[in-house]
């Protein structure tokens, strides 16, 4: 604890010496000390003095005072600059789980254990700490992979049950909240425990008037009543102390995270807050440095806060929190700690600041600048090879976290007891939808696909990313693949999610699904696509659909068109729904797709899904990420292919007689194939053509010419350029090629062929209704009047037609056609004037 001292004296004599006394408290008054000293330096810039006293034969006090001109007292000692080993008081609270009744059908019970006052010993020289367990934890136990700018994680493993301490970093090195005089630890040593500690303020330094606001953070753990599921707690706190009235109030927010899903528990308010307890041990009847308050919040919430002020000038505070709340859908028994830093002392109350998002080490993915740990929303599925094997393990979903290490630019994905770390050197492939990393170890082969963000990504997300982690391992002669999909990032706080109006999101889908194989290695085919999601904020609903390509696992891939549909709802900031991926004939598996909104104002969306229909080819996982947009993104064109592809083509050819031949022949239209390289610069059109075989002199803005010559033939291919570079017709999805094969051997035929190819459209996405209309005006003017009439006949006929062809009602290839016809004939001869309305129904078929 910081204790006060005070002194007074006089300046006298020719040497302008100091003579006086100083009183030092040291937790209990020890009396007055004689002081003798003088000024030093030019203009009496510095001062120095010695003091001493004696009270009896065994009580002596001696010391020195030195100083320089200034208006504030210097900060000599903080937690990160302790002068010597310090023993600091703390009060520990813990949660414990009683599982003794599980075997006889009773639920798991949770109980609080708290109020245990003890001490922590900090050794600044050895950089160790000891929470009175006789063991000094230090640098050798630091777990760098789990530490970041907020916490340093220490783990003792040389015991039967490992002990973990998460120590909140002190000083300017803490990227979230730099504190000097108070800190805390979260540990599993006694159940789940919170331990705030620090350099406490002296009761004599507690202000007697004015107000001060303390802004900080809340961390803790919670267990669900009846099941003892563990939740992590995190939030922000703003506490206001009225030192004149000896009251304290304010509020804090809390969000609970379980298995990668975060639920906003809302805001909790401090009530009946009081500063200090009058005690004979406090000088002059002043309050001590403690405070306490009750907690109110969601109906059914109960709890309490108890804490103390820290620092020589009451700069900071720390408090333990005990909380019971039903805010997550189940009753949570939670405990935590609030640490906060003080602003200026105000004479008038200031309104509380609005809640801000829980601070993280990074504010966006564009770019990630600091090490950080993200909780993820995860889905899982499995496959077995061969398909009739017995799986050695069933898929299960457990909490998954993603850890980014800024120093090595590596990621660590952790779920339960499994983890994998991948660095830039492990990257084996990359495109706009995914960077693919592959590692091998004793536990199996790991493949991770991570969606790029920012300018490198397909749609430029800045606050959400997705990943797919697959691990294949063999056990009992059966090869199994466990697939996990996950989304993570900087989630939108519930208060920042709109509650009125609508919004749309352009989304991209990236997934994998196994292909049934009889021998290793297992092959995972890709599912890639894009679509448009619509959100009704008032109704809390989400729906959307899009197009996908289902790709084979071999190169070049054969993209088969498909589609996807999603319907879901929003509750407590979370998205939950069902995704269905359909093939070309409209059938396919469904499965859960859950996630949340990310970034300011719910500007981005992220979902992870799993499809598990029970057979390997029908299972799969994937992620959907998106940003605000009004149209679905064009994620893949011929000039932006994700991989080498094999595309279906329509081919015609003509055989031309060469010398010694007398007949020519042509082939009818036939279906064929064209292989196209990812850069649209390599083709297999009845033969491979590489960039080195291009003929620039014969190429232009419309066509690129390739030629291969040998002793037996000259083979030339002209490929129509795709994209905006074509000055004649800029096409994105369709193209053509002309091949001219000229043999040199006598008796051979020259073959010229044309090929139309491209990325196919799903049949169900083709327009299924055609509407048409026409308007006709016709003039008739006779040369002379008919003998029965006085005037020549003159007429105007106006005819309008509106109709449609409805292919969605096709039967045996025939589609119905409906026309509505309206006519008006105006004539100088009344006999020929008329109006006509008609309807026609027919059928049509295309050949």
C-alpha positions, 0 to 999 in steps of 0.5 A, a space after each residue: 500500500 502507498 502510505 503518506 508522509 508529511 513535513 514542515 520546516 524553516 529556512 534559516 542561517 547564512 547557508 540557508 539550511 533547512 530545519 524541520 520535521 517529517 511524519 511517516 505513516 508506514 501503515 501505522 503512525 511512527 511519530 515525528 522525525 527530525 529533518 536537516 538539509 539544504 538546497 542545491 544547484 543554481 537557483 536552488 533548483 534541487 533540495 536534499 535532507 536527512 531525517 531520523 528518530 528513535 522511539 525506545 531501544 528497538 525502534 529507529 527510523 532514518 532516511 533521506 529526501 531529495 527532489 527538484 523543482 516541479 508541480 507534481 509528485 514523481 511516480 517512483 514505483 509501479 507494478 512494472 517498475 518495482 524497486 524490490 520484491 513486493 508482497 501485495 494483498 489480494 482477494 481471490 474468488 473462484 467457481 467450482 464444479 460439483 460433479 458428484 451427483 452425475 453418476 446417480 442422475 443428478 445435475 452438475 452443480 456450481 458453487 461460489 468460493 470467494 473472499 479469500 484474502 492472501 498475498 502475491 509476491 512479485 520479484 522484479 529481478 527474477 520476473 516471477 510471481 508466487 500466489 502463496 503456493 510456494 512456487 515461483 512462476 516465471 519466464 520458463 513457463 511463459 506460453 508465447 503462442 497463447 500470449 498477446 498484447 493483453 495477457 501473458 500466459 504461464 503454465 506449470 506442467 510439472 504437476 499432476 494437473 497443469 496450472 495456468 495463469 493468464 496475467 494481465 500485462 502492466 504498463 504501456 506494453 498492454 495494447 488494450 488498457 495500460 495500467 500502472 498500479 493494479 492488475 489481475 490474474 485468471 487461473 484454473 488453480 482453484 476451480 476458475 479463479 480471479 485475482 486482482 492485486 496491486 499497489 493500493 492507495 492510502 486512505 489518507 489520499 482518498 479525496 474528500 470532495 469531487 467526482 472521478 470517472 474510471 474507464 476500463 475492462 471486465 474479464 471473467 469466467 462463467 459456468 452454466 447452472 445444471 451443465 457446467 459449460 464454461 463461458 468466457 466473459 469480456 466487456 467494458 466498464 465505466 465507474 463514477 466515484 462521488 468522493 463527497 457523497 462517498 458513493 460509487 456507481 456506473 455500469 459494465 457490459 459483458 459478452 459470454 463466449 461458448 464454443 465459438 459463439 458469443 452472446 451479448 449479456 447486456 449492460 449491468 448497473 451498479 446500485 447502492 454503491 458505497 466508498 469506505 467503511 469507517 474504522 478505528 484503524 483509519 486516521 481521523 475517522 476517514 473512510 478506507 480505500 475500499 468500495 462495494 456495490 450491488 449489481 442489477 441488469 436483466 430480470 433475474 440478475 443478482 450480483 455484487 462488486 467489491 474493490 479498492 482504489 490503487 495508486 498514490 493519487 487514486 489513479 486506478 481501481 480494481 474490483 471483483 465481480 460475482 454475477 448470476 444472470 439468465 442473459 445467455 438463455 441459460 442461467 450463468 454463474 459468473 465471476 470476474 474482475 474490473 480494472 479501470 483507469 481514472 480521468 480528471 476529477 470533476 466537480 460536476 457529474 458527467 454523463 456516462 460514455 456510450 458503450 464501445 465495442 470490446 477492444 481487441 489488439 487489431 481493429 481490422 484484418 486490413 492488415 493484421 498488425 499485432 498478435 491476436 486470438 479470435 474465437 470462431 464459429 465452427 461446424 464439422 463433418 467427417 468422411 471415411 475411405 473406403 466408403 463402406 469402412 467404419 469410422 474410428 471417430 465421429 465428428 463433434 463440434 468444440 470451441 475453436 480459436 484462431 491465434 495470429 502471431 504477428 512476428 512470424 505471420 503464422 496462424 494456429 488453429 486450436 479445437 479441443 486437444 487438436 491444433 495446427 500451426 501454419 506459416 507463409 512457408 507452408 502455403 501450397 496454393 493461392 487464389 482470391 477465395 483461399 490461401 491453402 496451407 499444408 503440413 504433415 505430422 504424427 497425428 495426420 496431414 493437415 490442410 488449411 484454407 484461409 480466405 484472403 481479406 482486403 484487396 487480395 480477397 474476392 470481395 475485400 472483407 476487412 472484419 471477417 475471415 473464414 477457414 477450412 481445416 481438414 485432417 486425414 488420419 488412418 486408424 484400424 486400416 480405415 482412413 478418415 477425414 475430419 473437416 472443420 469450417 470456421 469464421 472469425 473476426 471482429 464481431 459487431 456489438 449487439 447495440 450496433 446491429 440495426 433494428 429497422 429497415 433492410 440490407 443486402 450482402 454480396 457473399 462468396 462461398 468456399 467449401 469442400 466435400 469428399 469424393 468417394 475413393 478406395 485408396 489414399 490420399 483422400 481427395 476433397 473437391 471444391 465448392 465455390 460460388 457467390 450470391 446475394 443475401 437479404 436481411 430484414 432487420 425488423 423481422 430479424 430474418 436472413 435469406 439468400 441464394 446464389 450459384 456455385 461450381 462443384 469442382 473435381 479434386 483433380 487438375 484440370 477441374 471440371 466445374 459443374 454448375 449448381 446453386 445454394 439457398 439459405 434461410 435463417 434468423 437473428 437472435 442476440 446478434 447471432 445468425 442461425 439457419 439452414 443451407 442447401 447446396 443443389 447440383 444441376 438436377 436440383 438435389 443436394 444435402 442441407 445442414 446448419 449454417 451459423 455465424 454473426 455480423 462483423 465490423 461497424 454497423 454490421 457491415 459484413 457477414 460470416 457463416 460456417 456450414 456443415 452438410 452431413 447426409 451420411 455418405 462421403 460424397 454428400 458431406 462437406 463443410 464451408 464458409 460464407 463471407 460477405 459485404 454490403 452490396 446490391 448485386 452478387 459478386 462476379 467471383 470467377 470469369 474466364 480471365 479470373 479462373 480459380 484454377 485450371 479447368 476443363 470446359 465443355 465445348 460445342 465443336 464442328 469441323 471440316 476435312 479439306 482434301 489435300 493433294 491425292 485426295 478427291 473428297 471432302 467431309 464435314 462433321 456435325 455439331 458435337 460435344 467436346 472439351 477444351 482445357 483452359 489454364 488459370 491465366 487464360 494463356 494455356 489451352 488444350 484444344 485437340 492438343 496442348 498450346 502453351 504461352 511460348 507458342 503464341 505468335 504475337 505478329 499474328 495476334 491482335 486485340 480480338 484473337 491470340 494466335 498459337 502455332 506448333 510446327 514439326 516435320 509432319 504438320 503445322 497446327 494453328 489455333 486462334 483463341 478469342 480474347 476474353 475480358 475488357 481487353 477485347 476491343 470488338 466484344 468484351 465477353 466474360 464467360 464465353 469464348 471461341 477458338 478456331 483450329 487449323 491442322 495442316 499435315 505435310 504428308 501426302 494423302 492426309 486431310 487438312 482439318 479446320 474446326 471451331 470450338 465454342 466453350 465457357 463457364 456453364 450456366 445452371 439450367 435453373 438459372 436460365 430465364 424461364 419466362 419470356 414476355 413479348 409485346 408488339 404494336 401495329 398501326 396500319 393506314 388504308 385509303 381508297 381512291 374513290 368512294 364505293 357506290 353505296 357511300 358518299 366518301 372514299 373509305 379511309 381507315 386507321 387500324 391499331 393493334 397491340 399484342 402482349 404475351 409470354 412463353 412460360 418454360 417453367 410449365 414445360 411438358 415433354 419439351 413443349 411450353 405454353 404460349 399465351 397472347 392477349 390481342 386488342 384491335 381498334 379500327 377507325 373508318 370513315 365508313 361506319 360499317 367498317 369500324 370495330 373494336 376487338 379483344 382476343 386471347 390465344 393459347 398455344 404451345 412451342 418447342 425449340 429444336 
